[in-house]
Amino acid sequence: MIHTMYPSDEDVVLDEELQNVFKEVVDFGFRGYDNGAGFPREVYTREKVVEYLTAIIVNISVFHTAVNFQTFTSYTFPPSVPTCLTIPPPTQDQEITMELILKCLPVLEITFISMNISFNLGQFSPIERFYLEEPAEDRLGIFGENMAVAPEQEACIRRMVEKMREFKNDIDARNEGRYLKYDVLSPISTPLTTQT
């Protein structure tokens, strides 16, 4: 898509709006980090635009999916990840016994609340849209509602969708015959954005 929108590196440099996006990411997104945490304030080549926009997209969709939609899996067993403790945790030199561990754990009501919160946070929104959806579920199509795209942009999006299908097939093949399948990052489980 970048090569469609920017025929040359010079076009990247001359696009003030694009350059402002990169400045804002550093100024507001990485405020307080030395050197913008390695994120550039400006870009000069199409390849760098692709590299950094890919990083942003992965963080707002794939990384978000991997971290947030797995909360219930982690918090289902509260002793592994207690939300609070009823007494201070043991010190390094203190002998740790089962009795001490059980005294530290939160009361049943707090445990239930934390499990309930993690369950709800781990659910997809009913209006969530995914990189790949079954035709019956694909209410708006990959282009969405009121999304104006030029024919060459549409071709780029269709190529991306085809690559996503190949990626999904690779994940499905890897999971074939496995008792515990890992499909968290499959395109059918990854929302397009963190908000819809």
N, C-alpha and C positions, 0 to 999 in steps of 0.2 A: 504494500500500500504506500509506503514512504517513497519508493522509487516512482510510483505513479504520480504522487502529489508534488514531488520535488525532482524534476528531471536532472538537476545537477547539484553539486555541493554548494555552489554559489547561491542557488535558490534557498537552501537551508540557512545560510548566513544572512541573507536579505529578509527573511521572514521574521519581522519584529515580534509578532504575536507568539511564534514558537520560541524565540529566544527569551521572551518574557516568562513563558511557562517554566523554562529551566531556571531562570533567576528566582521565581517565586517558590519553586520546589526547594531550592537551597535556603532562601531567606526565611521561609515560613515552615517548611517541612523538616529542615535540619538545623533549625535555630539552636545555637549553643554547641554545635559540633564543630570541631576544628576542620577547616578545609571542606565544609559542606559534607562531611562524612564520605568524601570521595566522589560525590555527585557534582557534575560540572555546572557552573553558572551559565555557560553558553556552549553551543555545539557548532562544529564547523563542517561535519561530513554527514552524509545520509546514513552511513554505517553506524556512527555514534548515536544518531537519533533512534535507529532501530534498536540498538543495544539498550539504551536507557529507557525508551518507552516499553520495551519488553520487560525490563525489570519492574517498572511501575505496574504494568498489567498483571504480571505474575503475583506481585504483592497484594493487589486489590482483589484478585479473584482466586488464584490457586492457593497462595499462602493462607489467605483468609479462610478458605474451605478446609485446608488441612488442620488449621489450629482451632477454629471456632466450632465447626460442626462435629468435632470429636469430643467435646467437653463431657457429654454424658457417658461416653465410653470410659473416660478417666475418672469421673466423679461418682460413678455408680457404686464404688466400694469406698465409702467415706474414710475408713481407717488409712487408706493409702494416701488420701489427699484431704485431710480435715480442713474445714473452712475456718475453724477457730479451735482453741484449746481451753480447757477449763482450769488448768494450772500451768505454770511456766514449763517449757520443754526441759527435758533432762540436760544437765551440763555434760561436758565431755568426760569428766572424771567420775560422774555418777553411775552407779550400777543400774542398768536398765532391766527392769523385770516386766513381765506381762501385766502385773497389777499396776505398775506405774503407767504403762502405755494406756491401759483401760481408763485410768483416772484422768489422763490428759484429754481423751476424746470428748467431743461435744455431746450435749444431751440429745436425746432422740428427736425432739422437735426441730432443733437446729440442723441436725443431719438430714431430716426429711426436707426441710426448706432448701438446703443446698442441693440436694438431689433434684428437687423440683425445678429450681432455677437452672441448673445445668441441663436438664432435659429440655426445657423451653428454649434456652439459648442455642441448643444444638439442632433445632428444627428449622427446616427451610420455610420461608414465607410462602403462603399460598399463591402469591403472584410472582414468585421467583422465576427467572428465565435462565436456562442453562446453555452451555456451548452447543450441546447436542441434545435434542429432545425427540421423543418418538413422534411420528407424524400426527398421531391423534392428540398429542399434548401440545404440539407446536402451534399455539393459538395465534401468535403474531408473526411467525416466520422469523428467520434470522435477522431480517432487516427491521423488524419492529413496526410500530405504528408511526406514521408521519415521518419516516426516515427517508430523506432524499439522498440518493446515491447515484453517481454517474455510472454508466455501463462498465467503465474500466475499474471502478471501485467495487462494483458488484462482483466482477470476475475475481478480484482479490479476495473478497469475503468468501466466495464459493470455494476457492482453493484452500482457504484456511479451514473451512468446514470439512472439506475432504481430508485434509491432514489430521483433523481432530477425529474423524472416523477411523483413520488408520491407527492413530494413537489408542483409541478405544479398543480396536481389534487386538492390538498388541497386549493391552492390559488383560483383555478377556482370555487370550491365549495363554498368558503367563499364569492366570488363575485357574486354568483348566485342571480339574482333578484335585484342587487344593481344598482341604476342609475349611480353613479360614481364608477367605478371599480378601485381598486388599484392593479395593476399588475406590478408595476415598478420592483420588485425584483423577478418576475417569472423567472425561468431558461431560458425561451424562449426570455427574454429581457435582460439577463445578459451575456455580452461578456466573453469569456474565459480569456482574458487578457486586459490590457489597451492599448496594441499595437498589431496589427496583421500584 
